[in-house]
Structure formats: C-alpha cells, structure tokens
Amino acid sequence: MDFEIFFSTFARNYEFIVRIRHYFIFAGSMLMSLLLASCDFKLKPFEEEEVDTLEIRIQRYDRIESLYLTTGDFSALQQMSTDYPIETRTLIERVLNLGNIDDPNINSKFLTFFQDSILQTVISDAELQFANMDDLNRQLTDAFHKLKTWLPDLKVPLIYAQISALDQSIVVGNESVGICLDKYLGEDYPLYKRFYSAEQRKTMKRSYVVPDFLCFYLVSIYSLPNFREASQQERDMHFAKIQWVANKVMAVRFFESENVNAIDRYMAEHPEYSVAQLLKDTDYSRFKVKK
C-alpha cells in the first residue's frame, strides 16, 4: 500500500504554517498503520478498557538502530529487519530517502550514510541525553489521562523513538507516532547553531518533545475540513486550536500567538464549550483576535 508520512519540525512561526499546509493537502492519503518497536518486545495498541491504568512507555527502537549504526552489529540489523520491519522501512525509504528497502545494497547504504563524523556524534549525544526517558513517559501518561477526560474516544497511539539524521522531529502514522531524538538535543547544542536560527532552536529541546508530539498527533486526527477552500485566517486559527489544547494539557504555554490568546479568552469566557467542541468546530468567527 502506498503511503505518505508527515514529518517536520513543529515551529511557532510561518514556517510551521507552510509545512502543516502541505500536510493537510495530503492528509487524506498519507496515514497508514505503523507498528512500533520497544527495546524488549512489541506492544499492541492500548485497549479502551486499559485506560484507567494506562501507563505509556516510549519504545526504544533508537537503541537497536544506534547499535547497528555505531558498531555495524549484524544481529542489531537483523532485529531491526525482523522485529521492526515497518519502522525500518519507514526510516530508510520515507525519512532518510536512501532508496528501496529491497535493494540488495540498502543496508550498506544505510550504515555508510551514518558514518559521517557529525552524525556519529549526534547518535552518541542523543543516546546519552535520552538514556533515561522516565520523565517523558510520565508526561505522556499524564497527557493522555487528561485528554481522555475531554476526548473519551481518542485512541492512544504506539510511540517509539528513533534517530533521523536531523531531518524530522515527529513522524505520524495511523495510531503510531515516532519521536526523532536528534531534533531535541537542546537549543544550545553546538551543531544546531550551524544550521538553525536562534528562533528555531528555542523549540529544539527536551521540554518540547511532548508538546510537539501532542500537536502533531492531534493535527493528524482533527484535520481542517476543506483545507483548500479555507481562508488563511481559518487555517491559522485551526492550528492555534491545536496549540491551545497542547498548552492546556501541559499546563504550560509552550505555544504563544495572538490566535492562541483569542482562543484562550473565548474558552475562559465560555466554560460550557468543551475541548471536543473546540477541535471539531469550524466556526472561527467566534474567536476575536486583537489587532
């Protein structure tokens, strides 16, 4: 089955709007089911009856990937290919664009690509910084408990970590989300200063992993109907709704804009207006943006 994967760095500026526009245009055909990896075993999607005791753990596909890319360990490659075939195909074909997974030389291409000294350093730094992810697991668990009170039918996706060679931050599939650790090494990470502006670097840190995750996942579910026909104001306000919900879940204003502020004012003045209504409503005239 053909599929498209949406991936990008979630920004707070016009660059995000341009990229998310591209996502919505292709949203109808791009999502397919991805299986995710854990460092020890494969997990099934969370069932509805498990929500009360839900505990999310990010699956550590990145550890197996890193082992192969830094040592050439053939057993790690075998585990990637046999236990996590969809993640590996997605990474090689759709994220890194190295070629077809069935190419007899694809494994050597994959390994050679990451032998660049810069990428080897990135892999090492990512694994060091994210050796322990208990804080992110707790944040995701708390986030979905809160989201489930507002959106009872929201499915909890499988979540995995990977290294993407600085290309993407979040990879969204049907009921799955991949987090690219190498895009969250800190705004003062030396390599970032060579390729990203100070404004972009503000969001390239650990604290933005879960907020970005929430935005990308919710955008994939609550897409803007008739995106092509929608005005720019409607598009901007729709993105702001997603950002507002992420802020609300995290109880921190990660995303700031006049549009987000307009939604914040409206929600404060209309407590009867639920989060579910907000995400589904297409009447953007109710939100008054201050000039």
PLY file of the C-alpha trace (Angstrom):
ply
format ascii 1.0
element vertex 291
property float x
property float y
property float z
element edge 290
property int vertex1
property int vertex2
end_header
0.00 0.00 0.00
1.31 3.43 -0.88
1.55 5.88 1.96
2.91 9.27 2.83
4.36 10.21 6.19
4.16 13.69 7.59
7.29 14.82 9.30
8.69 18.22 10.15
9.94 20.36 12.98
7.00 21.86 14.82
7.59 25.61 14.86
5.73 28.55 16.24
6.05 30.67 13.13
5.11 30.93 9.48
7.42 28.06 8.56
5.16 25.74 10.55
2.07 27.01 8.75
3.62 26.35 5.36
4.65 22.82 6.33
1.36 21.98 8.02
-0.48 23.24 4.93
1.37 20.62 2.92
0.32 18.04 5.45
-3.36 18.84 5.21
-3.38 18.74 1.42
-2.18 15.16 1.51
-3.75 14.13 4.81
-6.44 12.02 3.18
-3.95 9.57 1.73
-0.86 9.75 3.85
-1.66 7.83 7.02
-1.17 4.10 7.29
-0.75 1.73 10.14
2.72 1.55 11.68
3.87 -0.98 14.22
6.24 0.39 16.80
9.25 -1.07 18.49
10.22 -1.50 22.08
13.69 -2.39 23.26
12.47 -5.76 24.53
9.17 -6.65 22.86
6.40 -5.48 20.57
3.32 -3.98 22.17
-0.25 -3.85 20.93
-2.27 -0.62 20.86
-3.84 0.25 24.20
-7.36 -1.12 24.53
-10.17 1.09 25.79
-10.59 -0.93 28.97
-6.95 -0.30 29.89
-7.27 3.48 30.01
-7.80 3.78 33.77
-4.47 2.10 34.42
-2.77 3.39 31.30
0.99 3.79 31.57
2.77 4.87 28.42
6.34 3.86 27.70
8.19 5.08 24.63
9.53 2.09 22.75
13.30 2.23 22.27
13.76 1.38 18.62
16.51 4.01 18.70
18.72 1.76 20.81
18.76 -1.02 18.25
19.21 1.48 15.44
22.10 3.16 17.25
23.81 -0.14 17.98
23.86 -1.02 14.30
24.86 2.44 13.11
27.76 2.80 15.54
29.14 -0.76 15.55
27.81 -2.42 12.41
26.48 -5.21 14.63
24.75 -7.60 12.23
22.50 -9.01 14.96
21.14 -5.49 15.57
20.40 -5.13 11.86
18.62 -8.47 11.91
16.50 -7.37 14.85
15.61 -4.13 13.09
14.61 -6.02 9.95
12.71 -8.89 11.56
11.17 -7.37 14.67
10.58 -3.86 13.37
10.20 -4.09 9.59
7.74 -1.22 9.16
9.72 1.20 11.31
12.88 0.31 9.42
11.23 0.64 6.02
9.74 4.00 7.01
13.08 5.27 8.28
15.09 4.19 5.24
12.59 4.90 2.47
10.50 7.81 3.73
12.56 9.66 6.30
16.12 9.31 5.03
15.16 8.68 1.38
18.01 6.22 0.90
16.16 4.00 -1.56
14.02 0.89 -1.63
14.29 -1.42 1.37
14.52 -4.38 -1.04
17.68 -3.02 -2.67
20.43 -5.63 -2.01
22.81 -2.80 -1.08
20.41 -0.83 1.11
21.91 -2.00 4.41
25.37 -0.83 3.45
23.92 2.46 2.18
22.15 2.91 5.49
25.28 2.18 7.51
27.55 4.27 5.28
25.19 7.24 5.43
25.59 7.43 9.19
29.38 7.02 9.21
29.74 10.77 8.81
31.54 12.00 11.93
28.87 14.61 12.62
26.09 12.05 12.56
28.08 9.65 14.73
28.40 12.43 17.30
24.68 13.15 17.07
23.85 9.49 17.68
26.14 9.35 20.69
24.78 12.59 22.15
21.16 11.57 21.59
21.63 8.23 23.32
23.43 9.91 26.20
20.85 12.64 26.70
17.93 10.23 26.36
19.39 7.27 28.21
16.53 7.69 30.65
13.11 8.75 29.37
11.05 8.22 32.51
10.11 11.91 32.60
8.75 11.79 29.05
6.86 8.57 29.78
5.22 10.24 32.80
4.36 13.35 30.80
2.78 11.29 28.02
0.86 9.17 30.51
-0.47 12.27 32.29
-1.28 13.90 28.95
-3.41 11.02 27.74
-5.22 10.65 31.04
-6.19 14.31 30.71
-7.03 14.05 27.00
-9.21 11.04 27.67
-11.37 13.06 30.06
-12.04 15.54 27.25
-11.94 13.16 24.29
-13.06 9.71 25.51
-12.83 8.15 22.04
-9.28 9.32 21.40
-7.04 6.37 20.65
-3.71 6.08 22.38
-1.02 5.52 19.75
2.06 3.41 19.95
5.05 5.68 20.46
8.66 4.95 19.56
11.98 6.79 19.49
14.45 6.88 16.60
17.38 8.82 15.11
16.56 10.62 11.86
19.81 12.41 10.88
18.36 15.82 11.79
15.70 15.60 9.08
12.49 15.37 11.10
11.20 15.75 14.63
7.93 13.77 14.66
6.72 11.02 12.31
2.97 10.37 12.43
1.26 7.22 11.23
-2.10 5.61 11.85
-2.19 5.00 15.62
1.58 5.44 15.87
3.99 8.30 16.45
7.77 8.30 16.14
9.89 10.79 18.06
13.23 11.72 16.48
15.53 12.27 19.43
18.23 14.03 17.43
15.98 17.07 17.00
15.67 17.67 20.75
19.27 17.96 21.98
18.91 21.48 23.36
18.80 24.99 21.95
22.49 25.48 22.79
23.59 22.24 21.14
26.67 23.30 19.10
25.66 21.62 15.86
22.26 23.28 15.83
23.88 26.69 15.82
25.38 25.90 12.41
22.09 25.02 10.74
19.20 26.61 12.65
18.23 30.12 13.67
18.00 31.17 17.30
14.19 31.21 16.97
14.11 27.65 15.64
16.48 26.41 18.34
14.17 27.59 21.10
11.93 24.58 20.47
14.66 22.00 19.83
14.95 20.84 23.41
13.68 18.05 25.61
10.84 20.08 27.11
9.19 20.34 23.66
9.10 16.59 22.93
5.66 16.00 24.44
4.07 19.33 23.35
5.24 18.70 19.77
4.00 15.13 19.96
0.57 16.32 21.09
0.33 18.89 18.31
1.33 16.50 15.54
-0.90 13.71 16.80
-3.96 15.92 17.29
-3.43 17.58 13.90
-3.43 14.15 12.28
-6.80 13.38 13.86
-8.55 16.74 13.80
-7.69 17.96 10.34
-9.22 21.08 8.85
-12.14 20.17 6.56
-11.97 21.60 3.05
-8.49 22.89 3.64
-8.03 24.07 0.07
-11.10 26.28 0.26
-10.42 27.60 3.76
-9.18 31.15 4.23
-5.76 31.84 5.69
-7.43 33.13 8.84
-9.35 29.88 9.23
-6.19 27.85 8.69
-4.22 29.88 11.20
-6.99 29.62 13.78
-7.28 25.89 13.30
-3.58 25.46 14.01
-3.97 27.70 17.05
-6.73 25.46 18.41
-4.35 22.50 18.37
-1.66 24.57 20.06
-4.11 25.78 22.72
-5.09 22.20 23.56
-1.43 21.21 23.84
-0.84 24.14 26.18
-3.85 23.13 28.25
-2.72 19.53 28.51
0.79 20.52 29.54
-0.42 23.34 31.84
2.34 25.46 30.30
2.08 28.00 27.46
4.56 26.40 25.06
2.83 27.96 22.05
2.22 31.70 22.00
0.40 33.79 19.39
-2.49 36.23 19.15
-4.63 33.43 17.74
-3.86 31.20 20.71
-4.65 34.12 23.01
-8.00 34.63 21.29
-8.94 31.01 21.87
-7.77 31.24 25.46
-10.05 34.22 26.09
-13.04 32.54 24.47
-12.60 29.28 26.41
-12.29 31.22 29.68
-15.50 33.13 28.93
-17.42 30.03 27.79
-16.71 27.17 30.23
-19.60 25.19 28.73
-17.71 25.00 25.41
-15.81 21.71 25.57
-12.42 20.78 24.16
-14.16 18.28 21.88
-16.38 21.05 20.51
-13.37 23.30 20.03
-11.49 20.73 17.98
-14.47 19.83 15.80
-15.99 23.29 15.37
-15.32 25.08 12.07
-16.94 28.41 13.02
-13.85 30.52 13.55
-15.75 33.81 13.72
-16.33 33.25 17.43
-12.66 33.87 18.18
-11.77 37.56 18.30
-8.12 38.25 17.59
-6.77 41.52 18.94
-5.04 43.64 16.30
0 1
1 2
2 3
3 4
4 5
5 6
6 7
7 8
8 9
9 10
10 11
11 12
12 13
13 14
14 15
15 16
16 17
17 18
18 19
19 20
20 21
21 22
22 23
23 24
24 25
25 26
26 27
27 28
28 29
29 30
30 31
31 32
32 33
33 34
34 35
35 36
36 37
37 38
38 39
39 40
40 41
41 42
42 43
43 44
44 45
45 46
46 47
47 48
48 49
49 50
50 51
51 52
52 53
53 54
54 55
55 56
56 57
57 58
58 59
59 60
60 61
61 62
62 63
63 64
64 65
65 66
66 67
67 68
68 69
69 70
70 71
71 72
72 73
73 74
74 75
75 76
76 77
77 78
78 79
79 80
80 81
81 82
82 83
83 84
84 85
85 86
86 87
87 88
88 89
89 90
90 91
91 92
92 93
93 94
94 95
95 96
96 97
97 98
98 99
99 100
100 101
101 102
102 103
103 104
104 105
105 106
106 107
107 108
108 109
109 110
110 111
111 112
112 113
113 114
114 115
115 116
116 117
117 118
118 119
119 120
120 121
121 122
122 123
123 124
124 125
125 126
126 127
127 128
128 129
129 130
130 131
131 132
132 133
133 134
134 135
135 136
136 137
137 138
138 139
139 140
140 141
141 142
142 143
143 144
144 145
145 146
146 147
147 148
148 149
149 150
150 151
151 152
152 153
153 154
154 155
155 156
156 157
157 158
158 159
159 160
160 161
161 162
162 163
163 164
164 165
165 166
166 167
167 168
168 169
169 170
170 171
171 172
172 173
173 174
174 175
175 176
176 177
177 178
178 179
179 180
180 181
181 182
182 183
183 184
184 185
185 186
186 187
187 188
188 189
189 190
190 191
191 192
192 193
193 194
194 195
195 196
196 197
197 198
198 199
199 200
200 201
201 202
202 203
203 204
204 205
205 206
206 207
207 208
208 209
209 210
210 211
211 212
212 213
213 214
214 215
215 216
216 217
217 218
218 219
219 220
220 221
221 222
222 223
223 224
224 225
225 226
226 227
227 228
228 229
229 230
230 231
231 232
232 233
233 234
234 235
235 236
236 237
237 238
238 239
239 240
240 241
241 242
242 243
243 244
244 245
245 246
246 247
247 248
248 249
249 250
250 251
251 252
252 253
253 254
254 255
255 256
256 257
257 258
258 259
259 260
260 261
261 262
262 263
263 264
264 265
265 266
266 267
267 268
268 269
269 270
270 271
271 272
272 273
273 274
274 275
275 276
276 277
277 278
278 279
279 280
280 281
281 282
282 283
283 284
284 285
285 286
286 287
287 288
288 289
289 290
